[in-house]
Amino acid sequence: MAKATPLAIPELAAVEVHGMSRGAFLARGALATGALLGGSAVGPFVRRAVAQETGGDVDILNFALTLEYIEAAFYSRAISKGRNMSGETMRLVREIRDNETAHVDAITQTINRLGGMPVQAPKVGFGAVFTSEKRFLKLAQTLEDTGVSAYNGAGPMIKSKEVLAAAGGIVQVEARHAAAIRLQNSEEPAPAAFDAPLSEKQVLKAVEPFIV
């Protein structure tokens, strides 16, 4: 039995991702890494996991598509369930939801152009996060940080310059989402010039017992 490990970001433990695709597996692993070590630690895990794949850019895009599905579902549900949120927060939620939906469409089209098969959206759950604005914003911040780190981890594995440029355009917007959510949480949008790096060995040692 694995020894209990305190979670750096317990809010991520409330996110459930159900699906058998490689993208869903990697998404669960990324969220587990973020919960254990923090959102900015996800990159090394993703880099190692993606490097083991043989499907190339299509597999990477399907992983990115899965993350975008999760985020789009998160903000869509916030719109339908977030009755306790302020007007300012809800305006931000709608803008981000529209961005995430556009990302889903763009990645899906790119996979089709490459002759691949886009994965289906996984079934997801977010627990009781929508019962308060504070809970919602805390999870939104960690989801965005985790997503940015995941894109950065997968980036070096992309072979096509066109796909890399498209991913770069998306991750810049995701980083702006993270900054906007931080401001809504009354936190500094960029508290440090660089995210604190962790080696792949450090990350994998921490998360391997939790990835099944």
Backbone torsions as a table, in degrees:
resi	resn	phi	psi	omega
1	MET	NA	132.5	-180.0
2	ALA	-68.7	138.6	177.8
3	LYS	-68.5	136.5	-179.7
4	ALA	-61.4	133.6	-179.2
5	THR	-120.6	128.0	178.2
6	PRO	-60.1	138.9	-179.6
7	LEU	-87.0	132.5	175.9
8	ALA	-68.4	-35.8	-179.4
9	ILE	-131.1	83.1	-176.0
10	PRO	-61.8	-22.8	-179.7
11	GLU	-59.4	-33.0	-178.9
12	LEU	-68.2	-21.7	178.9
13	ALA	-66.6	-18.8	-179.5
14	ALA	-81.0	-11.6	-178.0
15	VAL	-84.7	123.6	178.0
16	GLU	-110.0	131.3	177.9
17	VAL	-125.1	116.1	-178.6
18	HIS	-111.5	125.7	179.0
19	GLY	167.1	153.4	-176.1
20	MET	-103.1	-1.5	-177.8
21	SER	-71.6	160.3	176.6
22	ARG	-60.4	-38.2	178.5
23	GLY	-61.3	-41.5	179.0
24	ALA	-66.0	-39.5	178.3
25	PHE	-61.6	-47.2	180.0
26	LEU	-65.1	-37.3	178.7
27	ALA	-63.3	-43.4	177.5
28	ARG	-61.5	-41.5	179.1
29	GLY	-64.3	-40.9	178.9
30	ALA	-63.8	-42.7	179.7
31	LEU	-67.2	-38.2	177.6
32	ALA	-63.9	-40.9	177.2
33	THR	-63.0	-43.9	178.7
34	GLY	-62.4	-39.6	-179.9
35	ALA	-65.6	-39.6	-176.3
36	LEU	-77.1	-42.6	-169.1
37	LEU	-119.5	-10.4	-176.7
38	GLY	108.2	151.0	-174.7
39	GLY	-57.8	-36.0	-176.5
40	SER	-73.9	-6.9	179.9
41	ALA	-90.2	-1.3	-172.9
42	VAL	-70.6	-31.6	-174.1
43	GLY	-51.5	-51.8	-179.5
44	PRO	-60.2	-38.9	177.4
45	PHE	-60.9	-47.9	-178.5
46	VAL	-63.8	-42.2	-178.8
47	ARG	-59.4	-45.4	179.8
48	ARG	-67.6	-43.9	-177.7
49	ALA	-65.1	-42.3	-179.2
50	VAL	-68.9	-35.4	-179.0
51	ALA	-63.9	-23.3	-179.9
52	GLN	-81.5	-9.2	-178.0
53	GLU	-83.6	156.3	178.3
54	THR	-113.1	-2.9	-175.8
55	GLY	-83.4	-5.9	174.7
56	GLY	67.8	-143.1	-171.1
57	ASP	-62.2	-33.7	-179.3
58	VAL	-63.8	-41.9	178.2
59	ASP	-64.3	-40.0	178.6
60	ILE	-64.0	-43.2	179.1
61	LEU	-64.8	-36.5	178.1
62	ASN	-68.4	-32.6	173.0
63	PHE	-64.9	-47.1	178.0
64	ALA	-61.1	-39.6	178.9
65	LEU	-62.0	-40.4	178.2
66	THR	-62.4	-42.9	177.0
67	LEU	-61.3	-42.0	-179.8
68	GLU	-67.2	-37.1	174.2
69	TYR	-57.6	-45.8	-177.7
70	ILE	-62.3	-45.6	-179.1
71	GLU	-67.2	-41.9	179.0
72	ALA	-61.7	-41.2	178.2
73	ALA	-65.6	-39.0	-179.4
74	PHE	-60.5	-48.8	-177.5
75	TYR	-75.5	-31.2	176.2
76	SER	-64.4	-42.0	178.9
77	ARG	-69.5	-31.5	176.6
78	ALA	-62.6	-37.3	179.5
79	ILE	-66.4	-39.7	-176.6
80	SER	-82.6	-25.8	-174.1
81	LYS	-114.2	-14.3	-172.2
82	GLY	-81.9	64.2	-176.4
83	ARG	-72.1	-17.1	-177.9
84	ASN	-95.7	8.1	-176.0
85	MET	-89.9	149.6	178.8
86	SER	-72.5	162.9	177.9
87	GLY	-61.5	-37.6	-179.9
88	GLU	-64.5	-44.7	178.4
89	THR	-64.9	-41.5	-178.3
90	MET	-65.7	-35.0	176.3
91	ARG	-62.8	-41.6	178.0
92	LEU	-65.2	-41.5	179.4
93	VAL	-59.8	-44.8	-179.4
94	ARG	-64.4	-40.4	179.3
95	GLU	-64.0	-45.2	-179.4
96	ILE	-67.1	-40.8	177.7
97	ARG	-57.1	-43.3	179.0
98	ASP	-63.4	-40.0	177.2
99	ASN	-62.4	-46.6	-177.5
100	GLU	-64.3	-38.9	177.3
101	THR	-63.3	-40.4	177.0
102	ALA	-64.4	-37.4	177.3
103	HIS	-63.5	-42.8	177.4
104	VAL	-57.1	-47.1	-178.7
105	ASP	-63.5	-43.5	-176.8
106	ALA	-67.0	-43.1	-179.5
107	ILE	-68.0	-40.2	177.6
108	THR	-58.9	-45.2	179.6
109	GLN	-63.7	-38.9	180.0
110	THR	-65.3	-43.3	177.8
111	ILE	-60.7	-43.0	178.3
112	ASN	-61.5	-41.5	179.6
113	ARG	-63.3	-31.8	180.0
114	LEU	-81.7	-0.8	179.7
115	GLY	83.2	13.4	-179.6
116	GLY	-93.3	-179.5	178.8
117	MET	-115.6	112.0	178.8
118	PRO	-63.5	138.5	177.6
119	VAL	-70.7	156.4	175.1
120	GLN	-79.5	155.1	177.7
121	ALA	-64.6	132.2	177.8
122	PRO	-75.7	159.7	171.7
123	LYS	-78.0	132.8	-176.3
124	VAL	-131.1	155.4	175.4
125	GLY	-139.8	151.2	-175.6
126	PHE	-128.9	16.3	177.4
127	GLY	63.3	-143.2	-175.5
128	ALA	-97.5	26.1	-171.9
129	VAL	-65.0	-25.4	-174.7
130	PHE	-86.8	5.6	-179.8
131	THR	-78.0	-14.2	176.6
132	SER	-150.5	149.5	179.4
133	GLU	-63.8	-37.1	-178.7
134	LYS	-62.1	-45.9	178.3
135	ARG	-62.9	-44.0	-179.1
136	PHE	-60.4	-48.9	-176.2
137	LEU	-65.7	-33.8	179.5
138	LYS	-66.0	-45.1	178.5
139	LEU	-69.5	-37.5	177.8
140	ALA	-58.6	-42.3	-179.7
141	GLN	-63.2	-44.6	-178.2
142	THR	-71.4	-34.3	175.5
143	LEU	-63.4	-43.3	-179.5
144	GLU	-66.9	-43.8	178.2
145	ASP	-60.8	-42.0	-180.0
146	THR	-64.8	-42.0	179.7
147	GLY	-63.3	-43.2	178.8
148	VAL	-61.5	-45.4	-179.7
149	SER	-64.2	-36.4	178.9
150	ALA	-65.5	-43.4	177.1
151	TYR	-61.0	-43.6	-179.3
152	ASN	-64.5	-34.4	178.1
153	GLY	-69.7	-37.6	-177.6
154	ALA	-79.6	-25.6	-174.5
155	GLY	-50.1	-49.1	-177.7
156	PRO	-63.8	-16.4	-178.9
157	MET	-87.0	-12.2	-177.4
158	ILE	-74.3	132.0	-176.9
159	LYS	-92.2	-37.8	-176.7
160	SER	-80.2	129.3	177.8
161	LYS	-64.7	-34.6	179.2
162	GLU	-65.3	-43.9	179.0
163	VAL	-67.1	-40.2	179.2
164	LEU	-62.6	-41.2	178.6
165	ALA	-64.1	-40.6	179.1
166	ALA	-64.9	-43.0	178.7
167	ALA	-63.8	-38.3	177.8
168	GLY	-62.6	-37.5	177.7
169	GLY	-66.4	-34.5	179.6
170	ILE	-74.2	-44.2	-174.7
171	VAL	-66.1	-28.6	176.0
172	GLN	-64.1	-40.6	178.2
173	VAL	-69.0	-39.6	178.0
174	GLU	-61.1	-38.2	178.0
175	ALA	-65.7	-35.5	176.4
176	ARG	-67.4	-37.2	174.8
177	HIS	-58.0	-47.6	-178.4
178	ALA	-59.0	-42.3	-179.7
179	ALA	-66.3	-41.4	-179.5
180	ALA	-64.5	-40.3	178.3
181	ILE	-66.6	-39.7	177.6
182	ARG	-60.1	-42.7	178.2
183	LEU	-62.7	-38.5	178.3
184	GLN	-66.0	-26.3	176.0
185	ASN	-87.4	7.4	-177.2
186	SER	60.1	37.5	177.0
187	GLU	-116.7	161.4	177.3
188	GLU	-66.2	133.2	-178.5
189	PRO	-67.9	-30.3	178.9
190	ALA	-140.4	79.8	-173.2
191	PRO	-66.9	-17.3	178.7
192	ALA	-142.1	155.3	179.9
193	ALA	-69.8	-26.1	179.8
194	PHE	-140.2	148.3	170.5
195	ASP	-71.8	141.5	178.9
196	ALA	-65.0	122.2	-176.0
197	PRO	-80.6	148.0	169.1
198	LEU	-124.7	144.8	178.9
199	SER	-74.3	159.1	176.0
200	GLU	-58.7	-38.5	-179.2
201	LYS	-62.2	-43.6	178.9
202	GLN	-62.4	-45.0	-177.7
203	VAL	-66.3	-48.2	-177.1
204	LEU	-64.2	-38.4	178.2
205	LYS	-60.6	-36.9	-177.8
206	ALA	-75.2	-38.9	-169.6
207	VAL	-99.6	-18.0	-175.2
208	GLU	-55.2	-39.2	179.5
209	PRO	-65.9	-14.8	-173.8
210	PHE	-103.5	-7.7	-178.2
211	ILE	-100.7	113.6	-177.5
212	VAL	-118.8	NA	NA
